[in-house]
Amino acid sequence: MTPAPASPHVAVDLVMADGWLRVSVADDGRGFDTGGDHRRGGLLHMEDRVRSFGGSLDVASAPGQGTRVVATFPVPAPVAPVEAPAV
């Protein structure tokens, strides 16, 4: 197995809106065919971890076209601090 060459360009994007956090990582590397069993190893573990937080993972790639991985997580509403009773 030959390791993939490093991608010259990688973009990371974090967006929080409407109660959701979207984390996107895209590169212009060699890509891969998503029609096969690509959810193994690292991608499978990423998907399991994202789901454990109530999120979803989307992987888009094609040979020669790079890869884009987007994880979307729900962001819990802030909880108001509880004041300690006066002593």
C-alpha positions in Angstrom: 0.0 0.0 0.0 1.4 3.4 -1.0 0.5 6.4 1.1 -1.3 9.2 -0.7 0.8 12.2 -1.6 0.2 15.3 0.5 -2.5 17.6 -0.8 -1.1 21.1 -1.7 -4.3 22.8 -0.5 -6.5 22.1 2.5 -9.4 24.3 3.6 -11.0 24.1 7.1 -14.3 25.9 7.8 -16.2 26.2 11.1 -19.7 27.6 11.1 -22.1 27.9 14.0 -25.7 28.9 13.1 -29.2 28.0 14.2 -28.1 25.6 16.9 -25.7 23.7 14.7 -21.9 23.5 14.4 -20.6 22.6 10.9 -16.9 21.5 10.6 -15.8 21.1 7.0 -12.4 20.0 5.8 -11.7 19.9 2.0 -8.6 19.2 0.0 -7.6 19.0 -3.6 -5.8 15.7 -3.3 -6.2 12.6 -5.4 -9.7 11.7 -4.0 -11.3 8.3 -4.1 -14.4 6.5 -5.3 -17.2 6.9 -2.7 -19.2 4.2 -4.5 -17.2 1.4 -2.8 -16.9 0.5 0.9 -15.1 3.7 1.9 -16.5 3.8 5.5 -13.7 1.8 7.1 -10.8 2.6 9.3 -10.5 6.4 9.9 -13.7 7.4 8.2 -15.7 4.7 10.1 -14.3 5.9 13.4 -15.0 9.5 12.5 -18.6 8.7 11.7 -19.0 6.8 14.9 -17.6 9.6 17.0 -19.7 12.3 15.2 -22.9 10.2 15.7 -22.0 9.7 19.4 -22.5 13.5 19.7 -25.8 13.4 17.8 -24.3 14.6 14.6 -23.9 13.5 11.0 -20.9 13.0 8.7 -20.9 13.5 5.0 -18.0 12.5 2.7 -17.8 13.7 -0.9 -14.9 12.6 -3.1 -14.1 11.5 -6.6 -10.8 10.2 -8.1 -8.7 13.2 -9.1 -11.1 15.7 -7.6 -10.1 15.9 -3.9 -12.2 15.1 -0.8 -14.6 17.1 1.4 -15.6 15.8 4.8 -18.4 17.7 6.6 -19.4 17.0 10.2 -22.5 18.6 11.6 -23.2 18.7 15.4 -26.2 20.0 17.4 -25.1 22.7 19.8 -27.0 22.5 23.1 -28.8 25.7 24.3 -26.8 27.6 26.9 -27.9 26.8 30.5 -28.4 29.8 32.8 -26.0 29.6 35.8 -27.7 28.6 39.0 -26.9 30.9 41.9 -26.0 29.3 45.2 -28.5 30.0 48.0 -27.4 32.8 50.4 -26.0 31.5 53.7 
